Amino acid sequence: MRAIAFSPSQQWDSKIQTRLPNSSHTPIHTNPNLQFKTTRHPLPCFSLDSSKSQTPLTPITPTTPPLVVVGSANADIYVEIERLPKEGETISAKTGQTLAGGKGANQAACGGKLAYPTYFVGQVGQDAHGKLVTEALRGRGVHLDHLTSVAAAPTGHAVVMLQSDGQNSIIIVGGANMRCWPERLSDEDLRVVRSAGIVLLQREIPEVVNIQVAKAAKSAGVPVILDAGGMDTPISQELLNYVDIFSPNESELGRLTGMPTESFEQISNAVVKCHKMGVKQVLVKLGDKGSALFVEGDEPIKQPVISAAKVLDTTGAGDTFTASFAVAFVEGKSIKECLRFAAAAASLCVQVKGAIPSMPERKSVLNLLQSL
């Protein structure tokens, strides 16, 4: 895999940016069960008007280092169709609506809904879509100190074509996710990264931003999970050097390695290529076949899918899985417990339409696990 290259004009914009309202924080340190360096720095304390939140902000205590998600925020424009249109064909949608989404915002909302202290670092435009995403995150208890509103680009958005069987096809417009980032992230943004319990990244923002974040996290001993979803381009070796867990689905793994991934044996061979590039742990999402964590030198740990009563919409299921795994991981659960917790959360997610609206609460996940 070769390094991805961005044009400077696509990456940076020196336009004035503004910060959205602050949220709650107190000094923290890492979970002692995690095998990473434990350097931490205290964070400032802010508060958010709880009357505007559907889900109260989860307080951060010395034993709950936050989940920090750096990534994209989108307005997802849903159209429900019986099938995808053929080339040159126009078809009618049964319904259409706009909901908050984006892989980064999805994962942050999931952390908030699971009642784990979660920060989101990202960008939205100063438009109606930006307000939609902001209110959705605030309503799920996500701390918004590091969500930036930019004047020079619209909020990113995606057209989600949802078919009757619950499967979807998505077209993404980057907007503020891909433009107007500062050449260097602010000290405040990097400080919250270094003080995290775990950091989640995806590939719907410029890779140079992900590299800065991952490098800062690595320097403080904070584990980094990179979700492979987003841009269908090679990942640079520089970014992979700072990643602790790489998490593709089977199709993303195939595209990024150039290898077939139709069988578990083929998936295992493709993972070996990731190991050779320095990623010791690869968490593969296998759709209706479950998931598996491959740790270099060990046998893979498999988790079967937890069947859903009815699949209405798979949008956001992968983000729910990754974020739920991260929450369980930073809480010190065993890998098998992390995988099972994530599988249960994803099972609940696909039973509700929309990405952020489908993120389950912790109580629902625990109840499902207890019922199995």
NORGITA-V310670 format. One line per field, one symbol per residue. burial: # if it has 24 or more other ideal C-beta (glycine too) atoms within 12 Angstrom, else .. A space follows every 10 residues. Layout:
# NORGITA-V310670
burial->???
This chain:
# NORGITA-V310670
burial->#..#...... ###...#..# #.####.### #..#.#...# #.#..#.#.. ..#.###### ...####### ########## #......... .......### ########## ########## ######..## .######### ########## ..######## ###..###.# .######### ##..#..### ########## ########## ########.# ########## #...##.### .######### .######.#. #.....#### #.##..#.## #######..# ####.....# #.#.##.#.. ########## ########## #...#.#### ########## ########## ##.##..##. ..
